Amino acid sequence: MSAAPGAEGEGLLFLGKATAVISHSIKNVMATVSETAGLLGDLVALAEREPRRMDLKELGTLGETIVEEIQRGFQVVQLLNKLAHSGDQPVADVDVEEAVAVVSSLGRCLAYCSGITRLPSAGEHPRIHTRPLLLHDLLFRALDAAFRAVGPDGEVKVGVERGADGVSISVHGLPAGFRGIFESPSVELLKQALQARVLLDREAGVLRLVLPERIGEARA
């Protein structure tokens, strides 16, 4: 089963973009650790000259900052691993909630990211048989468009629900005048490959990605 012509290329472009975003986050982590380690060195040098001025509390705070940044770095690397492995199989069973969590984490790495709130799910996490990498790509495009429309001081809410027409990923909190992600040939490629529908309720400010439970042979 092959994706729509050109869709595989869109997936590779998405991985490249995601890698650039994540590498920038890793660079920020390393810069913070380096700066904090430098401050620790300055305090130690000061203590060697003037032992009475040693502030153990400040040393502890700087140490905690380094530990926190290292943990953040581990989380970012784990995110990169998850995205990289989403391309292991062209078609696979996907936990939609987990896909939303992965792409939401990627979105938080963006400088212009708005606040993200996950809406509670009803019942078990829905799973679909689809193209994992391309699903991440389409969802990221939706969140990216939402962040740009809402602004860094705003907030979007993301929910997943199963319905009669498939599994829906909804992005809430969009402003009036939001134009969606429709005017793009690459989005059309992704929609065809995923057999997805993109719906926009301008009055409610909700963008929905509707995905089939299983992509079929006929439209693959």
HUSUL-V116379 format. One record per helix or strand of 3 or more residues. SS is the DSSP state (A for helix, B for strand). FROM is the first residue (numbers start at 1). LEN is the number of residues. If there is no record, write none. Layout:
<<SS;FROM;LEN> <SS;FROM;LEN>>
This chain:
<<A;7;43> <A;51;3> <A;56;30> <B;92;4> <A;96;13> <B;115;4> <B;127;4> <A;132;19> <B;155;9> <B;166;7> <A;185;10> <B;197;5> <B;206;6>>
